[in-house]
Amino acid sequence: MQIMVKNLKNTSNTQQAFWVALASLVTFSFGILSAVILSRYLSKSDYGTYNQVLFIYSTLLVIFTLGLPKTYSYFLPRIERDQSRHAIKKITNIFFILGAIFSLLLYFFSGVIADVLRNDQLEFAIKIFSPVPLFMLPTMGIEGIFSCYRQAHLATIYTLCTRMLMLSCIVLPVTIFETTYIGALIGFTIASFCTLLLALYLKYLPVKNYESIKSSLTYKKIFSFSLPLMISSIWGVVEISSNQFFISRYFGREAFAEYSIGAIELPLVGMVLGATSAVLAPIFSRMAYENVNLKVELYPLWNRVFEKSAMLTYPFLAFFIIFAKEIIVLLFGENYIGSAIYFQIFNIYCFFTIIICGPYLINTGRNKIYANAHMYSVFFLIPLQFFVLKLFNNIISLISILVLVRIFRTLFFLNIIYSDFGGGFFRIFPIFLILKIILSSFLVGIICKYFILNLLNMNGIFLLLLGGFSYLFLYLLITYFIKIDYISILRPLLSKRIK
């Protein structure tokens, strides 16, 4: 059966990834902008409470989505286009039911949650926020639909419109009307409803010109795929939420606010990871469904994606780690200078996050292995966190343990992948390229910061501007001599040739 491919817009993977990455950049930019504004207009206590509400939502969100957002990328490449509308509607209906249950749970258990986190202001805040899951869950996974049908530009349009609306509704009540975090939460709820209306229109746009017939997709198939993902997601939430819980409960709201600022990962990493995952997941799914030779068909694609991802992200990671304090102070003020160390630790782990293990394992039928690995990680993590909390009683030790556990899990996934490709570790992990990028970028960054900070005696935005330009110039100069080809990344975007 010829699946989906004939009528798709014939654009390159790089071009599709560019649009998805641009959408991720928009998401991060508006997220960081709202954090910058709210952290300056709200007290630390109020900003901590606002972030606790979002922490509760994001924690429970993974459970209530049941792994369903990835079902679009998995199933749509496997069915005919005229069956797609029925499949999309079926998955969307599940989201509406789950969203309603989620909203009711938040409303009626708000007092219990407030008691657990020892914040009496949380109960009313959660009740204000409680309609959000009903509005937002049906929008989940919409980017997967656009990627399947090679219309990733729609993801950028959708993201830009909804994030502008979200930012306006959150920050305007605080900045203009001088409300507390309650005004920001009310604005969040209003923006979520408007986002739902736009998503319900756009998610059917790629298939609007096709006849709608009943698909072969059943609820049993949907849940047999998504439930293992939900399990792995639950363990993943427990993993990251353990830090947030310990910090919120044992170190207070102000420490939680500092942690929330520092836990921000470099936006480019999220852009690249999200873009490659969104574009490659349908390809992995289709190839696995057609039983192609993974070593022959997928390895070259995997290798190209990994090398390009490392070339794009590693130099930026090095710069942000080296200039972490200056970046945090510039964005959030001196009150949050303590967040810099958390920012550095999380971005050190980002050197491993560009490896797209999840999309590969999920779409080649390793859902249970993926879920079990997350489960065992948590079994190791929680006791270790209790131990370091009693031994060191500081936040840095909690974060460091989390990062180490994640790194070991990534190495386990890589072991499975390179066994598929029939080669050793160095076959799928271009260690020499990675070493060249990391060593050259850190060396250039340290030299630039030393000269500008100590010899030119610059600080603040002037340090970052001069440091950024000099770093970029020197790094590109060095990469020319050590033969790291950045032109290969830009060529597909600049070329008008249809691939």
N, C-alpha and C positions, 0 to 999 in steps of 0.2 A: 504494500500500500504506500502510495506517495503521500507523505505527511507534510502539510503546511508549507513546504518550501517553495513551490512553484510560483505562488502569487505574492510572495513577500517582497518588500522593497529591498533591492539588492545593494545594501550598503555594507561596508567593511565592519568587522568586529571593533576595530579601533574607533571608527566614527560613532558606532553605537555606544561604546564605552565612554567616549567623550561626553555625549549627552547625559548619560547616567551620572558621570562624575560631576558634571556641571550642576545637576540637580542636588547632588550630595553637598557640593560647595555652598549652594544657596541655603540648604538646610542648616549646615553648620554656621554659616555667616550670620543668619538671623538668630540662631540659638545663642551664639556668643555675644551678639549685640544686645539681646534681651538680658543676658546675664550681666553684661557690663552696666547696663542702665539700672537694672533692679538692685544690683549690689551697691550702687552708689546712692540710690534714692531710699532704699529700705534699710532699716537697722539690721545688724547682724542677726539678731534674734528673729525678726520677721522674715528675713531672707532664708534663714535656716528652716523655718516652718514651711515656707513656700516650697523649698526643695524637698522637704520631707513628704509633702503631698505628691510631688512628682515621682519621688522614690517609691512610694507605695503603689502608685499607678503603674509605673514601669515594671515593678516586681510582679504584680498580679497579672499584668498584661500578657506576659509570656505564657502563663498558665491558661488564661481564658482564650487565647488565640489558637490553642491546641495544635500549633505547628502549621496552621492552615495557610498563612501567607505564601509559603513556598509551594503550595499545591498548584498554583497557576503556572509556575515555571516548569513543573514536573508533568502535569497532565495535558496542558494545551498543545505542546509539540507532538503529542501522541494521538490526537484526535483530528478529524476533518474540521475545516474552518466553519462549515455550516452547523456544526454541533457546538461551537464555542460559546454562543450566547446562552444556551441552556446550561452549559457547564459553569459559566461565570455566575449566572443567576443562582444556581444551586449552592455554590460556595458562599455567595453573598448572603443568602438566607440563613445559613448557619452562623455567619458573623453577627447578624441582627439578633438572633436568639441568645448567643453568648454575650453580646454587649448588654442586653437587657438584664441578664442574670448578674453580670459584673457590676452594673450600676446599682442594682438593688442591694447587693452585698456591701458595697461601699457605704451606701446610705444607712443601712440598719446596723452595721458593725463599726461605724465610725468611732463610737465611744470606746469600744474594745481596743481598736488600733491605737487610739490616743493614749490609753492607759499603758499599753505595751511599750510605746516609745516615750512614755513619761513627758508628754507635752499636752497640757490641757487645752491649748488653742487649736489642736488638730481636729477635734470632733466637728466643730462648725465648719472649718475649712474643707474637710472631706465631704461634708454634706453639700456644700456649694459646688464642689467639683464633681459630684457623683454622676451627673448626666453624661459626662464626657465619654466614658466607654461605649455607651449606646450609639453615640455619634461617630466615634473614631474607629471602632472595630471594623465596620463594613468598608472602610477605606484601605484597610491593610492589604498589602500585596499588589496594589494597583500597578506598581512599577514593573512587576513580573509580567503583567499582561502586555504592557507596551514593549518590553524587551522581546517577548515571544514573537511579536509581529513586526519587529524591526522598526518600531515607531517610538524610539526612546526620547525623541524630542518632545513628545507629549508629557513625559515625566518631568522634564524641565519646566514646561509651561505650568503644569499642575503645581509643582513644588513652589515655583516663584509666586504664583497667585496666592496659594494657601499660607505660605510663610509670611508674606507681606501682611496679609490679613491678621494672622496670629500675632505677629509682632505689634501691630497697631492696637489690637484689642487688649494685649497684655500690658504694654508700657504706657499708653495714653492715660488710663485711669490713675496710674501712679504718678506720672510726671506732670500732668495738667490739672487733674482734680485732686491730687495729693491724697489719694486713698492709701490704705495699707495693702498687704498682700491679698486681702479679700477682693479688692477691686481687680487685681491681676488675675485671680482665679475665675471671677465672673467673666472677664474678658476672654479667658481661655475657653470657657464653656460656650460662649457665643460664637467664637471663631470655629470651634469644633463642629457646630451645627452647619455653618456655611460651608465648611470643608466637605462635609458629608454630601451636600447637594451637588457640589461640583464633581466629586468623585463618582457619584451615581450616573452622571452624564458621561464623563470621560471614559470610564472603564468599558463601556459598550461601543465606543466610537470606532475602534479598529475593526469591528465586525458588523457595523451598521448596514453595510451594503450586501450582506450575505443572508441567505435564507436561514431561518432558525428551525432546526429540527431537534428532536430529542436525542441527547447524547447517550453514549454507552457508559458514561461515568456514573457510578453508583455511590451512595453514601458509604457503603462498605469499603469500596476502593479508596475513597477520600480519607477515611479514618485509618485504614490500614497503613496508608502512607504517612499521615500527619501525626498520629499518636506517638510513634517512636520519636519524632522530632519534638513533640510537646514534652516528652519525658526528658530528652536531652536539654531542652530549653529550661525546664524546671530546675534541673541540676545546675545549669549555667546561671540561672537567677539566684539560686541559693549560694552559689559560689561568689558572685559579685555582691550580693546583698548581705553576705556575712560581714564584710567590711563595713557597709553602711549601717548595719544593725549595731555592731559593736561600738562604732564611733558615736552613733546617735544616742545609744543607751548609757555608755560609760564615760564619754568625753564631753557631752553636751551639745547644744544647738550651735554655738559659735564654732566649735571644732568641726561640726558637721558642715557648716557653711564653708570653712576653709578647705575641707576635703573635697566638697562639691566643685569648688573652683579648680583645684589641682588635678582632679580626676578627668579633666578634659583632655582628650587625645588630639594629636595633630590632625587638622581637618583633611589634609591631603591623603593621609592614610585611609580615613573613612571613605573619601572620594574614590580612591583607586580600588580599595577592597570591594566597596559596594558596586562600582561600575563593572569590574571584572566578574564578580559573582552573578550580577543580574544578567550580563550578556552570555556568560559561559554556562550557567545552569541549564537553560533550554538545550544548548548544544550537547552537554554531557548526557542529559536525559534522552535526547533523540538517538545519540550514538549507542548508548547502552541498550535502548529499546531495539535497535537494529542489529545488535550483536556484532559490532565492528571489532576489529583487533585494536584493543586499547593502546598497545605498545606502538603500533604503526600509526594509528589515526590521532590519538590524543596526546601522545608524548611531545611531538613537535609544537602543538598548540600550548600545552602546559609550559614548556620550556620558554617559549617566546613571551608568554604572559608574565611568568615569574621574573625573567630578566628585566623586562620593561618596568614592572612594578618596583623592583629594587632600585633601578636607575632613577626613577621618579621620586620615590619616597625617602630613601636613606639619606641623601644630602640634606633634605629639609629636616628630617628627624635630628640629625647631628646639630644643625644650626639652632633648633628650638631647645634642645637639651643644654647646649652651651650657654645660650642667652636666656635661660628660663626665668631667672629672677627679674631681669629687666622687662621681659614680656609681661609677666604677671603684674608687676607694679604699674606698668604703663596702662594696662587694660583695667585693672581692678583697684588700684591704689595701694598705698603702703600697708593698710590694714590686712591685706591678704598676702604679704610677702612670704609668710609661712607655707603658703600653698605651692611654692616653687618646687620644693623637694618632691611633693607628690606628683607634680606635673612631670618632673624628670623621670621618676620611676616608671610611671605609666607609659611614657614615650620610649623608654628603653625596651619595654615589652613589645612595642609596636614594630620593632625589627622582625618579630616573628608573625605578626598578624597578617602580613601581606600574603602569606602562604594560603592559598584558597583550598584548604583541606575540606572544609565543611561542604561546599557546593559539589565537590568531586565525589566525596563519599556518599552523600545523600542521593545524588542523581545516578549513581552506579549501584544502588541497592544495598549500601552498608548502613542503613538507618540505625539498626540495633547496635552495631559496633560503635557508631558515633554516640548514641545515647549512653551505652554502658561506660564508655570512656569518661564521659562527664560525671556519671554517677560515682565511679571509683575515685575520681579527682576530688569530689566533695568529701568522700569518706576519709581521705587523707587530709584535706584542707582544714575542716572544722576542728579536729583535735589539735592540729598544729597551731591554729590561731588561738585556741584557749591556752595552749602552753606558752606561746610567746607573749600573750597578753598578761599572764601572771608573771612571767619572767622579766619582761622589759617594760610593760605598761606604757607603750607608745604606739602611735598610729603607723609610723614608718615600718615597724616590724610586721604589722598586719598586712600592709600592702606588699611588702617584699615576699612574704610567704605565698600570697595569691599569685604574684607574677611567676615565681618559681614553679608552682604547680601547673600553671598554664603552659609554660615552656616545655616541661616534660611531656605534657599531653600532646602538644604539637609534634614533638619528636616521634611519639608513638604513631600518630597519624601518618607522618612521613614514611615511616617504616612500611606501612601497608601500601602506600602509593608507589614507592619505588619497587616493591615486589610485583605490582601490576605491570610496571614498565620494563621489568626484567633486567634491571641494572642495579648498581650499587648506589650508595648514598650520594656520591659526587655526581652521579648521572642526572639526578633531578634537583640537585642543590648546587648551583654554580658557585662553589666556595671561593674560587679565585677572583671572579668578578666581584663578589660581595666584599671580599677583603680589600680589593682595590678601592671600591667606593667608600667603605667605612673608614679606612685608614686615611685616605686623602681628604675626605670631608671633615673628619674630626681634627686633623692636623691644620687644615686651612682655618677652621672655625676658631680654634684655640689661639692661633697666631693673630688673627684679626681682632679678637676681643682683647688680647693682651696689649697690642699696640694702640688701639683706640682708647681703651680704658686707662692705661697707665702712662702712655707717652703723650697722647692728645688730650687726656683728662676730660673726656666726654661722658655724658650720662644721659639717661632717659631716651627720648625719641631720636635724638641726634646720634647716640650710640648705636641704636638699632638700625637707623637708616644707612649710616655710613658702613656699619658692620655688615648689613645685608648686601649692599651693592659690592663692597670689596670682597666679601665671601663668595658671592655668585661669580664675579669676574675671575678671581683666582682659582676657584674650583673648576670652572669651565676650561680655563687655561691648562690646568693640570690634566684634566680628563682628555684633552686633545693629545697630549704627549703620551699618556698611558693607554690611549686607544679605547676609550669608552664612547661608543657611537650614539650620541643623543639625536642626531639627525634622523635615525631610523624610527624614532618615536613620532616625530613631527611629520614625516613624509606622508603617511596615510591621510592625515588631516588636511594637508596642503594640496594633495593631488586631487584632480577632478576625474581621474580615471575610475570608472565603475569596476568593482572587483566581482 
